[in-house]
Amino acid sequence: MTIYEFAEQIIYEAGQNIKNKLALELTIETKSNPNDLVTNMDKETEQLLVERINQAYPDHHIIGEEGHGKEVDTLDGVVWIIDPIDGTLNFVHQQQNFAISIGIFKDGEKYAGLVYDVMNDNLYHAIAGEGAYLNDMKLGALADTTLKRSIISLNPNWLTKDWIKDVYTPIVKDARSARSYGSAALDFVFVAVGIVDSYMTLRLHPWDFAGGMIIAEETGAVVSNQMGETLHPLQSNSIIVANQQLHREIVSGYLSRYEKELTELHQGMFSSR
């Protein structure tokens, strides 16, 4: 069994465990703010994944959102970056629209990405350089779009912040429409399959984007921070993912107008992981 096949096996197992326990009462805690939630199921899912990986590959390194391996500061060897439940707020309130995300890197290179939409039983997955799949269906290359003919995904809360709303409001106004799904991992794969044409957010952690980034790039999407710079898999950053033409239009035609403001924001928010 390859590492990739093993990853598919354990992500399905973790998803089934979540579905089996949906009726049970959740223990809910807050982290950085009242809307930043973590549940016992987040922790249990991460523990299950970590135990399975450690049993099969004791020499691999793991970074998990809920605390495992966050001291990992190198991509040497094989590194798993996992988010046990991406979209915890959706999980708590809706019991849907959340995903398990896994990104795997080998000696600094992208190896595989998996995002499992648990309640819809949809597994988005890719080996770097070999294309992306939705379950058994290979995804085609993304078509280019212009902003005025594009649906973008953006958390509307950013439009309420005085220090950033001027950056995003023109993009939303000029787009065909905007959506918000509440799960970064799903937003990445929704770009990959063309449900939305771009996803933008000001801050994501490595576990939020590691798996989805690999999948989206395998369909021809461009993934960068909002200054057009390449992401580092171990560093938090802003995000824009879009088909090539749209990425170019948004970065050069809109975000570049605020290069000074975005530079200051990035220096203040992302000076360390």
Backbone as CSV, one residue per row, in Angstrom:
resi,resn,N_x,N_y,N_z,CA_x,CA_y,CA_z,C_x,C_y,C_z
1,MET,0.850,-1.198,0.000,0.000,0.000,0.000,0.884,1.246,0.000
2,THR,0.621,2.169,-0.911,1.382,3.413,-0.958,0.917,4.360,0.146
3,ILE,1.710,5.391,0.387,1.309,6.417,1.359,-0.013,7.049,0.941
4,TYR,-0.162,7.269,-0.336,-1.385,7.869,-0.883,-2.600,6.983,-0.606
5,GLU,-2.476,5.711,-0.879,-3.578,4.772,-0.631,-3.886,4.686,0.857
6,PHE,-2.847,4.710,1.676,-3.045,4.691,3.119,-3.798,5.951,3.568
7,ALA,-3.437,7.107,3.003,-4.113,8.356,3.359,-5.601,8.292,3.006
8,GLU,-5.914,7.724,1.843,-7.320,7.554,1.476,-8.043,6.671,2.492
9,GLN,-7.404,5.611,2.907,-8.021,4.679,3.847,-8.338,5.348,5.176
10,ILE,-7.389,6.100,5.723,-7.621,6.665,7.051,-8.544,7.877,7.012
11,ILE,-8.578,8.604,5.885,-9.487,9.748,5.834,-10.935,9.268,5.751
12,TYR,-11.160,8.151,5.050,-12.499,7.553,5.040,-12.863,7.030,6.429
13,GLU,-11.911,6.395,7.093,-12.172,5.874,8.437,-12.536,7.006,9.397
14,ALA,-11.786,8.096,9.331,-12.065,9.235,10.205,-13.430,9.841,9.904
15,GLY,-13.774,9.923,8.637,-15.078,10.461,8.265,-16.216,9.581,8.747
16,GLN,-16.060,8.285,8.619,-17.098,7.368,9.084,-17.265,7.462,10.590
17,ASN,-16.179,7.640,11.298,-16.259,7.789,12.747,-17.058,9.030,13.134
18,ILE,-16.859,10.125,12.387,-17.635,11.338,12.646,-19.125,11.077,12.411
19,LYS,-19.452,10.444,11.277,-20.859,10.185,10.956,-21.509,9.272,11.989
20,ASN,-20.756,8.318,12.491,-21.306,7.391,13.484,-21.663,8.095,14.786
21,LYS,-21.032,9.241,15.049,-21.201,9.904,16.341,-21.930,11.239,16.254
22,LEU,-22.572,11.502,15.122,-23.253,12.785,14.954,-24.355,13.020,15.982
23,ALA,-24.985,11.956,16.418,-26.108,12.100,17.350,-25.659,12.330,18.787
24,LEU,-24.374,12.142,19.057,-23.872,12.298,20.418,-23.688,13.772,20.759
25,GLU,-23.779,14.095,22.022,-23.622,15.476,22.460,-22.168,15.922,22.305
26,LEU,-21.991,17.122,21.813,-20.654,17.668,21.606,-20.191,18.451,22.823
27,THR,-18.902,18.386,23.071,-18.255,19.302,23.993,-17.607,20.393,23.160
28,ILE,-18.040,21.624,23.363,-17.602,22.727,22.516,-16.812,23.725,23.352
29,GLU,-15.638,24.094,22.851,-14.794,25.094,23.498,-14.474,26.190,22.485
30,THR,-14.068,27.351,22.991,-13.621,28.431,22.116,-12.101,28.523,22.174
31,LYS,-11.521,29.041,21.088,-10.065,29.208,21.033,-9.734,30.697,21.024
32,SER,-9.417,31.253,19.861,-8.953,32.640,19.812,-10.071,33.666,20.002
33,ASN,-11.315,33.278,19.668,-12.451,34.176,19.842,-13.725,33.339,19.918
34,PRO,-14.875,33.921,20.276,-16.093,33.136,20.454,-16.570,32.392,19.217
35,ASN,-16.114,32.804,18.029,-16.507,32.117,16.799,-15.460,31.101,16.329
36,ASP,-14.371,30.994,17.062,-13.297,30.049,16.734,-13.471,28.837,17.646
37,LEU,-14.191,27.846,17.151,-14.612,26.735,17.992,-13.754,25.496,17.783
38,VAL,-13.689,24.684,18.817,-13.109,23.350,18.722,-14.001,22.415,19.531
39,THR,-14.239,21.230,19.014,-15.095,20.264,19.695,-14.290,19.019,20.051
40,ASN,-14.894,18.191,20.885,-14.278,16.912,21.199,-14.102,16.062,19.945
41,MET,-14.969,16.270,18.938,-14.854,15.491,17.708,-13.655,15.948,16.872
42,ASP,-13.348,17.267,16.876,-12.109,17.731,16.233,-10.916,16.999,16.836
43,LYS,-10.865,16.991,18.163,-9.727,16.389,18.857,-9.677,14.882,18.639
44,GLU,-10.826,14.227,18.702,-10.867,12.773,18.507,-10.454,12.396,17.087
45,THR,-10.904,13.176,16.112,-10.566,12.885,14.722,-9.077,13.059,14.481
46,GLU,-8.518,14.141,15.020,-7.076,14.330,14.863,-6.307,13.203,15.547
47,GLN,-6.752,12.797,16.724,-6.079,11.722,17.440,-6.119,10.417,16.647
48,LEU,-7.267,10.126,16.041,-7.384,8.916,15.230,-6.394,8.942,14.066
49,LEU,-6.356,10.068,13.362,-5.451,10.176,12.213,-3.996,10.066,12.649
50,VAL,-3.646,10.747,13.727,-2.267,10.734,14.211,-1.861,9.327,14.636
51,GLU,-2.736,8.638,15.331,-2.413,7.279,15.769,-2.211,6.349,14.581
52,ARG,-3.069,6.463,13.575,-2.932,5.600,12.396,-1.615,5.890,11.667
53,ILE,-1.286,7.161,11.509,-0.039,7.514,10.812,1.170,7.034,11.603
54,ASN,1.158,7.269,12.902,2.293,6.856,13.730,2.482,5.346,13.731
55,GLN,1.374,4.601,13.711,1.463,3.141,13.682,2.082,2.651,12.376
56,ALA,1.664,3.260,11.275,2.137,2.808,9.964,3.490,3.396,9.581
57,TYR,3.725,4.655,9.977,4.931,5.362,9.554,5.515,6.129,10.748
58,PRO,6.140,5.443,11.673,6.625,6.114,12.888,7.685,7.176,12.642
59,ASP,8.317,7.161,11.469,9.342,8.158,11.177,8.790,9.397,10.478
60,HIS,7.488,9.412,10.178,6.890,10.579,9.532,6.599,11.672,10.567
61,HIS,6.480,12.900,10.085,6.173,14.035,10.955,4.738,14.498,10.688
62,ILE,4.071,15.001,11.721,2.663,15.373,11.611,2.449,16.748,12.221
63,ILE,1.733,17.591,11.493,1.257,18.869,12.021,-0.265,18.831,11.971
64,GLY,-0.898,19.000,13.123,-2.358,19.006,13.186,-2.874,20.279,13.813
65,GLU,-4.050,20.692,13.404,-4.603,21.950,13.919,-4.752,21.929,15.429
66,GLU,-5.119,20.780,15.979,-5.433,20.730,17.403,-4.245,20.376,18.284
67,GLY,-3.024,20.603,17.773,-1.884,20.563,18.669,-0.791,19.586,18.360
68,HIS,-1.022,18.612,17.513,0.005,17.622,17.248,1.092,18.197,16.330
69,GLY,2.325,18.125,16.788,3.469,18.404,15.934,3.633,19.834,15.489
70,LYS,3.059,20.796,16.197,3.181,22.175,15.739,4.605,22.707,15.858
71,GLU,5.465,21.970,16.551,6.860,22.391,16.633,7.644,22.010,15.387
72,VAL,7.025,21.269,14.462,7.699,20.902,13.218,7.990,22.167,12.411
73,ASP,9.252,22.384,12.088,9.616,23.609,11.361,10.413,23.324,10.101
74,THR,10.361,22.071,9.628,11.059,21.710,8.398,10.224,20.705,7.624
75,LEU,10.379,20.715,6.313,9.688,19.756,5.457,10.585,18.571,5.098
76,ASP,11.666,18.409,5.839,12.525,17.252,5.605,11.765,15.962,5.901
77,GLY,12.032,14.912,5.122,11.324,13.658,5.308,9.904,13.759,4.785
78,VAL,8.996,12.993,5.393,7.583,13.025,5.024,6.807,13.772,6.106
79,VAL,6.084,14.795,5.701,5.330,15.634,6.633,3.850,15.605,6.251
80,TRP,3.012,15.243,7.222,1.560,15.269,7.072,1.035,16.537,7.739
81,ILE,0.209,17.299,7.029,-0.424,18.496,7.586,-1.932,18.259,7.548
82,ILE,-2.548,18.156,8.726,-3.937,17.696,8.785,-4.845,18.676,9.523
83,ASP,-6.043,18.794,9.016,-7.122,19.519,9.689,-8.241,18.519,9.903
84,PRO,-8.496,18.118,11.143,-9.467,17.047,11.391,-10.898,17.417,11.033
85,ILE,-11.287,18.654,11.290,-12.585,19.170,10.847,-12.378,20.614,10.418
86,ASP,-12.330,20.842,9.134,-12.221,22.197,8.612,-13.632,22.711,8.364
87,GLY,-14.008,23.752,9.100,-15.387,24.229,9.085,-16.107,23.797,10.349
88,THR,-15.434,23.944,11.498,-16.015,23.487,12.763,-17.316,24.216,13.079
89,LEU,-17.388,25.487,12.753,-18.624,26.240,13.014,-19.787,25.633,12.232
90,ASN,-19.545,25.248,10.980,-20.577,24.568,10.193,-20.923,23.220,10.812
91,PHE,-19.893,22.487,11.246,-20.116,21.187,11.874,-21.033,21.317,13.080
92,VAL,-20.789,22.310,13.917,-21.578,22.504,15.136,-23.009,22.917,14.814
93,HIS,-23.176,23.861,13.895,-24.494,24.442,13.650,-25.298,23.694,12.585
94,GLN,-24.622,23.106,11.605,-25.318,22.530,10.451,-25.162,21.020,10.316
95,GLN,-24.103,20.481,10.909,-23.733,19.077,10.716,-23.540,18.751,9.223
96,GLN,-23.013,19.703,8.505,-22.639,19.534,7.099,-21.714,20.691,6.717
97,ASN,-21.259,20.686,5.469,-20.373,21.744,4.970,-19.073,21.846,5.771
98,PHE,-18.502,20.688,6.096,-17.195,20.626,6.730,-16.404,19.511,6.052
99,ALA,-15.099,19.498,6.278,-14.253,18.524,5.592,-13.071,18.127,6.455
100,ILE,-12.519,16.965,6.161,-11.229,16.549,6.696,-10.194,16.839,5.608
101,SER,-9.097,17.476,5.989,-8.086,17.871,5.008,-6.726,17.294,5.379
102,ILE,-6.040,16.741,4.380,-4.693,16.206,4.567,-3.814,16.673,3.406
103,GLY,-2.682,17.263,3.734,-1.652,17.564,2.753,-0.389,16.817,3.136
104,ILE,0.262,16.204,2.178,1.457,15.404,2.449,2.616,15.932,1.592
105,PHE,3.767,16.108,2.235,4.957,16.624,1.564,6.113,15.655,1.791
106,LYS,6.931,15.481,0.753,8.110,14.615,0.825,9.346,15.445,0.523
107,ASP,10.226,15.559,1.519,11.491,16.287,1.346,11.284,17.647,0.692
108,GLY,10.280,18.355,1.185,10.035,19.718,0.731,9.172,19.848,-0.501
109,GLU,8.833,18.731,-1.121,8.026,18.768,-2.334,6.595,18.309,-2.054
110,LYS,5.643,18.894,-2.778,4.257,18.461,-2.645,4.116,17.016,-3.127
111,TYR,3.440,16.213,-2.335,3.231,14.817,-2.714,1.758,14.516,-2.964
112,ALA,0.885,14.823,-2.014,-0.529,14.475,-2.193,-1.415,15.380,-1.352
113,GLY,-2.623,15.600,-1.855,-3.633,16.348,-1.132,-4.940,15.597,-1.141
114,LEU,-5.631,15.595,-0.006,-6.938,14.942,0.113,-7.867,15.838,0.915
115,VAL,-9.065,16.044,0.430,-10.104,16.777,1.142,-11.374,15.947,1.068
116,TYR,-11.865,15.531,2.230,-13.040,14.663,2.274,-14.238,15.443,2.780
117,ASP,-15.201,15.671,1.886,-16.497,16.273,2.233,-17.326,15.157,2.857
118,VAL,-17.307,15.099,4.177,-17.780,13.921,4.908,-19.248,13.624,4.642
119,MET,-20.105,14.615,4.779,-21.540,14.348,4.724,-22.033,14.070,3.306
120,ASN,-21.305,14.546,2.313,-21.650,14.236,0.924,-20.858,13.053,0.377
121,ASP,-19.989,12.485,1.202,-19.164,11.336,0.823,-18.406,11.599,-0.474
122,ASN,-17.855,12.798,-0.573,-17.057,13.179,-1.741,-15.612,13.343,-1.332
123,LEU,-14.738,12.557,-1.945,-13.308,12.681,-1.686,-12.638,13.346,-2.884
124,TYR,-12.072,14.520,-2.638,-11.256,15.213,-3.621,-9.808,14.846,-3.317
125,HIS,-9.049,14.427,-4.326,-7.710,13.944,-4.020,-6.798,14.091,-5.230
126,ALA,-5.510,14.170,-4.948,-4.532,14.355,-6.027,-3.152,13.929,-5.556
127,ILE,-2.403,13.324,-6.466,-0.961,13.183,-6.326,-0.337,14.262,-7.193
128,ALA,0.603,14.989,-6.650,1.210,16.092,-7.394,1.789,15.592,-8.715
129,GLY,1.392,16.257,-9.781,1.871,15.904,-11.107,1.047,14.862,-11.832
130,GLU,0.012,14.331,-11.170,-0.779,13.260,-11.777,-2.263,13.602,-11.911
131,GLY,-2.621,14.866,-11.721,-4.010,15.265,-11.874,-4.801,15.115,-10.591
132,ALA,-5.994,15.697,-10.596,-6.873,15.682,-9.428,-8.143,14.915,-9.737
133,TYR,-8.745,14.381,-8.685,-9.930,13.541,-8.831,-10.994,13.938,-7.817
134,LEU,-12.243,13.755,-8.229,-13.383,13.763,-7.317,-13.895,12.337,-7.295
135,ASN,-13.683,11.649,-6.177,-13.930,10.209,-6.092,-13.141,9.512,-7.215
136,ASP,-13.800,8.851,-8.157,-13.080,8.167,-9.231,-13.015,8.972,-10.527
137,MET,-13.567,10.171,-10.527,-13.632,10.986,-11.741,-12.470,11.971,-11.791
138,LYS,-11.700,11.897,-12.861,-10.596,12.839,-13.006,-11.138,14.214,-13.384
139,LEU,-10.620,15.229,-12.729,-11.065,16.593,-12.983,-10.329,17.168,-14.183
140,GLY,-11.041,17.920,-14.987,-10.445,18.563,-16.143,-9.725,19.845,-15.765
141,ALA,-9.063,20.414,-16.744,-8.365,21.680,-16.530,-9.376,22.816,-16.408
142,LEU,-9.082,23.756,-15.529,-9.974,24.891,-15.333,-9.997,25.801,-16.557
143,ALA,-11.175,26.286,-16.879,-11.305,27.297,-17.929,-11.049,28.673,-17.330
144,ASP,-10.497,29.556,-18.131,-10.272,30.927,-17.688,-11.591,31.694,-17.661
145,THR,-11.692,32.621,-16.701,-12.862,33.497,-16.617,-12.410,34.914,-16.298
146,THR,-13.278,35.871,-16.586,-13.057,37.244,-16.161,-13.857,37.483,-14.886
147,LEU,-13.483,38.493,-14.129,-14.148,38.755,-12.852,-15.640,38.998,-13.041
148,LYS,-16.008,39.743,-14.074,-17.417,40.081,-14.245,-18.272,38.859,-14.576
149,ARG,-17.634,37.761,-14.952,-18.350,36.520,-15.239,-18.018,35.428,-14.216
150,SER,-17.511,35.839,-13.052,-17.035,34.875,-12.064,-17.807,34.972,-10.757
151,ILE,-17.944,33.814,-10.119,-18.433,33.745,-8.745,-17.219,33.585,-7.847
152,ILE,-17.102,34.450,-6.868,-15.984,34.374,-5.944,-16.488,33.983,-4.565
153,SER,-15.632,33.328,-3.810,-15.957,32.969,-2.428,-15.124,33.839,-1.500
154,LEU,-15.818,34.515,-0.592,-15.167,35.472,0.303,-16.004,35.597,1.568
155,ASN,-15.375,35.506,2.727,-16.097,35.692,3.985,-16.596,37.133,4.069
156,PRO,-17.898,37.357,4.161,-18.412,38.730,4.178,-17.950,39.531,5.383
157,ASN,-17.449,38.852,6.419,-16.951,39.596,7.579,-15.800,40.526,7.208
158,TRP,-15.010,40.142,6.172,-13.904,41.017,5.787,-14.410,42.352,5.257
159,LEU,-15.629,42.364,4.729,-16.184,43.606,4.190,-16.668,44.550,5.281
160,THR,-16.679,44.084,6.516,-17.100,44.930,7.640,-15.919,45.542,8.379
161,LYS,-14.703,45.171,8.012,-13.518,45.647,8.722,-12.998,46.921,8.059
162,ASP,-12.960,48.005,8.811,-12.526,49.277,8.243,-11.132,49.204,7.647
163,TRP,-10.272,48.379,8.195,-8.874,48.335,7.766,-8.646,47.467,6.533
164,ILE,-9.698,46.818,6.015,-9.500,45.973,4.836,-10.649,46.058,3.833
165,LYS,-11.798,46.625,4.224,-12.973,46.581,3.351,-12.751,47.287,2.019
166,ASP,-11.930,48.345,2.004,-11.698,49.055,0.748,-10.953,48.192,-0.267
167,VAL,-10.211,47.208,0.215,-9.485,46.312,-0.682,-10.447,45.355,-1.383
168,TYR,-11.420,44.830,-0.628,-12.266,43.759,-1.150,-13.564,44.235,-1.781
169,THR,-14.077,45.383,-1.364,-15.377,45.833,-1.866,-15.410,45.977,-3.391
170,PRO,-14.402,46.568,-4.037,-14.456,46.672,-5.500,-14.485,45.305,-6.188
171,ILE,-13.806,44.317,-5.617,-13.788,42.978,-6.208,-15.181,42.369,-6.143
172,VAL,-15.822,42.485,-4.993,-17.171,41.943,-4.831,-18.144,42.663,-5.759
173,LYS,-18.015,43.970,-5.866,-18.919,44.748,-6.729,-18.792,44.347,-8.191
174,ASP,-17.570,44.071,-8.630,-17.341,43.798,-10.042,-17.520,42.325,-10.412
175,ALA,-17.572,41.449,-9.419,-17.789,40.032,-9.692,-19.245,39.785,-10.077
176,ARG,-19.478,38.682,-10.755,-20.863,38.302,-11.070,-21.650,38.073,-9.782
177,SER,-21.025,37.408,-8.803,-21.658,37.202,-7.506,-20.609,36.713,-6.524
178,ALA,-20.983,36.655,-5.244,-20.077,36.196,-4.194,-20.794,35.204,-3.303
179,ARG,-20.031,34.295,-2.730,-20.549,33.253,-1.841,-19.638,33.135,-0.636
180,SER,-20.147,32.466,0.408,-19.320,32.143,1.563,-19.724,30.765,2.059
181,TYR,-18.751,29.834,2.122,-19.054,28.449,2.480,-18.586,28.059,3.873
182,GLY,-17.658,28.792,4.447,-17.275,28.535,5.827,-16.297,27.401,6.034
183,SER,-15.699,26.896,4.967,-14.669,25.870,5.073,-13.625,26.134,4.003
184,ALA,-12.420,26.483,4.422,-11.372,26.792,3.458,-11.055,25.599,2.572
185,ALA,-11.013,24.405,3.172,-10.692,23.207,2.382,-11.708,22.997,1.273
186,LEU,-12.999,23.175,1.600,-14.030,23.030,0.573,-13.939,24.147,-0.456
187,ASP,-13.592,25.353,-0.019,-13.442,26.446,-0.973,-12.358,26.132,-2.006
188,PHE,-11.254,25.567,-1.578,-10.189,25.197,-2.516,-10.690,24.196,-3.548
189,VAL,-11.357,23.148,-3.080,-11.793,22.119,-4.039,-12.971,22.603,-4.866
190,PHE,-13.760,23.539,-4.346,-14.839,24.116,-5.152,-14.262,24.912,-6.319
191,VAL,-13.107,25.554,-6.118,-12.425,26.184,-7.248,-11.961,25.112,-8.222
192,ALA,-11.427,24.018,-7.708,-10.893,22.951,-8.555,-11.959,22.339,-9.459
193,VAL,-13.203,22.271,-8.984,-14.272,21.675,-9.801,-15.127,22.728,-10.498
194,GLY,-14.839,24.019,-10.255,-15.561,25.084,-10.958,-16.851,25.531,-10.314
195,ILE,-17.099,25.132,-9.062,-18.290,25.616,-8.360,-18.162,27.111,-8.103
196,VAL,-16.970,27.542,-7.732,-16.636,28.969,-7.686,-15.372,29.159,-8.520
197,ASP,-15.126,30.387,-8.912,-13.979,30.664,-9.768,-12.772,31.159,-8.993
198,SER,-13.004,31.664,-7.785,-11.897,32.117,-6.951,-12.309,32.071,-5.495
199,TYR,-11.331,31.832,-4.641,-11.519,31.908,-3.193,-10.453,32.833,-2.641
200,MET,-10.869,33.759,-1.771,-9.951,34.721,-1.181,-10.189,34.797,0.317
201,THR,-9.111,34.874,1.063,-9.229,35.126,2.492,-7.940,35.753,2.989
202,LEU,-8.026,36.479,4.073,-6.862,37.229,4.535,-5.928,36.397,5.393
203,ARG,-6.433,35.336,6.037,-5.552,34.574,6.914,-5.945,33.107,6.934
204,LEU,-5.002,32.232,6.569,-5.174,30.794,6.738,-3.903,30.204,7.332
205,HIS,-4.078,29.134,8.096,-2.962,28.382,8.649,-2.624,27.223,7.703
206,PRO,-1.445,26.635,7.843,-1.057,25.552,6.934,-2.065,24.420,6.853
207,TRP,-2.657,24.020,7.969,-3.619,22.922,7.931,-4.890,23.295,7.184
208,ASP,-5.162,24.598,7.052,-6.343,25.039,6.305,-6.163,24.874,4.800
209,PHE,-4.913,25.022,4.314,-4.735,25.075,2.857,-3.855,23.979,2.269
210,ALA,-3.150,23.199,3.095,-2.146,22.277,2.555,-2.740,21.262,1.588
211,GLY,-3.843,20.624,1.971,-4.445,19.624,1.103,-5.115,20.233,-0.112
212,GLY,-5.914,21.262,0.108,-6.658,21.892,-0.977,-5.758,22.547,-2.003
213,MET,-4.636,23.090,-1.566,-3.699,23.733,-2.487,-3.202,22.748,-3.535
214,ILE,-2.818,21.559,-3.105,-2.293,20.562,-4.038,-3.359,20.140,-5.038
215,ILE,-4.584,19.952,-4.568,-5.685,19.545,-5.449,-5.985,20.640,-6.468
216,ALA,-6.118,21.875,-5.993,-6.458,22.979,-6.897,-5.381,23.178,-7.959
217,GLU,-4.130,23.101,-7.557,-3.048,23.311,-8.528,-3.029,22.229,-9.600
218,GLU,-3.500,21.041,-9.267,-3.523,19.964,-10.254,-4.594,20.185,-11.329
219,THR,-5.500,21.131,-11.121,-6.476,21.478,-12.154,-6.069,22.753,-12.900
220,GLY,-4.896,23.284,-12.590,-4.411,24.485,-13.255,-4.673,25.765,-12.502
221,ALA,-5.265,25.681,-11.309,-5.486,26.881,-10.510,-4.158,27.460,-10.048
222,VAL,-4.139,28.770,-9.871,-2.984,29.449,-9.303,-3.293,29.746,-7.844
223,VAL,-2.376,29.369,-6.965,-2.540,29.582,-5.527,-1.387,30.450,-5.047
224,SER,-1.715,31.552,-4.391,-0.676,32.438,-3.870,-1.234,33.205,-2.684
225,ASN,-0.392,34.034,-2.082,-0.962,34.994,-1.151,-1.496,36.177,-1.947
226,GLN,-2.079,37.148,-1.279,-2.762,38.219,-2.005,-1.801,39.252,-2.595
227,MET,-0.523,39.033,-2.372,0.485,39.860,-3.029,1.089,39.122,-4.216
228,GLY,0.522,37.959,-4.524,0.987,37.173,-5.654,2.196,36.315,-5.356
229,GLU,2.544,36.161,-4.078,3.740,35.419,-3.688,3.405,33.957,-3.402
230,THR,4.372,33.092,-3.615,4.204,31.662,-3.385,4.006,31.372,-1.901
231,LEU,3.119,30.430,-1.587,2.876,30.046,-0.200,3.952,29.083,0.286
232,HIS,4.290,29.179,1.565,5.137,28.185,2.206,4.228,27.270,3.020
233,PRO,4.340,25.950,2.858,3.406,25.025,3.517,3.411,25.074,5.035
234,LEU,4.431,25.662,5.655,4.500,25.709,7.108,4.209,27.093,7.675
235,GLN,3.780,28.010,6.827,3.568,29.383,7.281,2.149,29.857,6.980
236,SER,1.553,30.526,7.952,0.246,31.140,7.734,0.379,32.269,6.722
237,ASN,-0.711,32.544,5.995,-0.635,33.575,4.969,-2.029,33.970,4.530
238,SER,-2.107,35.034,3.752,-3.347,35.341,3.039,-3.430,34.413,1.842
239,ILE,-4.598,34.352,1.223,-4.818,33.380,0.151,-5.633,33.992,-0.974
240,ILE,-5.223,33.711,-2.205,-6.119,33.812,-3.354,-5.850,32.600,-4.232
241,VAL,-6.899,31.869,-4.543,-6.816,30.735,-5.468,-7.852,30.978,-6.551
242,ALA,-7.434,30.821,-7.806,-8.333,31.110,-8.928,-7.756,30.511,-10.196
243,ASN,-8.613,30.415,-11.218,-8.070,30.048,-12.530,-7.060,31.118,-12.949
244,GLN,-6.217,30.788,-13.907,-5.053,31.629,-14.202,-5.418,33.058,-14.604
245,GLN,-6.382,33.199,-15.491,-6.745,34.539,-15.962,-7.347,35.367,-14.838
246,LEU,-8.216,34.762,-14.064,-8.880,35.491,-12.987,-7.892,35.857,-11.894
247,HIS,-6.995,34.957,-11.563,-5.970,35.258,-10.563,-5.159,36.476,-11.006
248,ARG,-4.767,36.475,-12.250,-3.985,37.587,-12.792,-4.786,38.886,-12.722
249,GLU,-6.062,38.835,-13.092,-6.899,40.038,-13.094,-7.079,40.600,-11.687
250,ILE,-7.366,39.726,-10.723,-7.615,40.212,-9.366,-6.340,40.760,-8.735
251,VAL,-5.234,40.036,-8.894,-3.988,40.480,-8.260,-3.479,41.767,-8.901
252,SER,-3.409,41.806,-10.224,-2.820,42.977,-10.887,-3.791,44.146,-11.004
253,GLY,-5.097,43.835,-11.169,-6.066,44.898,-11.409,-6.724,45.451,-10.164
254,TYR,-6.652,44.715,-9.060,-7.343,45.140,-7.839,-6.413,45.168,-6.630
255,LEU,-5.847,44.031,-6.281,-5.050,43.952,-5.054,-3.775,44.785,-5.142
256,SER,-3.192,44.881,-6.321,-1.946,45.641,-6.452,-2.138,47.125,-6.156
257,ARG,-3.369,47.619,-6.264,-3.644,49.018,-5.919,-3.369,49.286,-4.441
258,TYR,-3.399,48.228,-3.651,-3.245,48.348,-2.199,-1.979,47.633,-1.738
259,GLU,-0.954,47.695,-2.584,0.290,46.981,-2.261,0.867,47.444,-0.925
260,LYS,0.864,48.735,-0.680,1.426,49.263,0.569,0.648,48.736,1.770
261,GLU,-0.688,48.820,1.690,-1.513,48.371,2.812,-1.374,46.866,3.044
262,LEU,-1.357,46.093,1.954,-1.231,44.640,2.094,0.153,44.257,2.609
263,THR,1.178,44.974,2.168,2.526,44.702,2.671,2.584,44.915,4.175
264,GLU,2.013,45.998,4.647,2.010,46.283,6.082,1.224,45.230,6.847
265,LEU,0.080,44.811,6.293,-0.715,43.775,6.944,0.053,42.452,7.030
266,HIS,0.721,42.086,5.947,1.453,40.836,5.942,2.633,40.875,6.898
267,GLN,3.294,42.001,6.977,4.424,42.112,7.889,3.945,42.028,9.333
268,GLY,2.752,42.547,9.592,2.238,42.525,10.958,1.632,41.188,11.356
269,MET,1.007,40.497,10.386,0.269,39.284,10.715,1.076,38.009,10.523
270,PHE,2.053,38.020,9.645,2.719,36.784,9.265,4.228,36.817,9.463
271,SER,4.672,37.559,10.453,6.112,37.612,10.708,6.635,36.280,11.223
272,SER,5.733,35.463,11.806,6.103,34.103,12.252,4.903,33.220,12.071
273,ARG,5.116,31.892,12.112,4.035,30.950,11.869,3.007,30.997,12.969
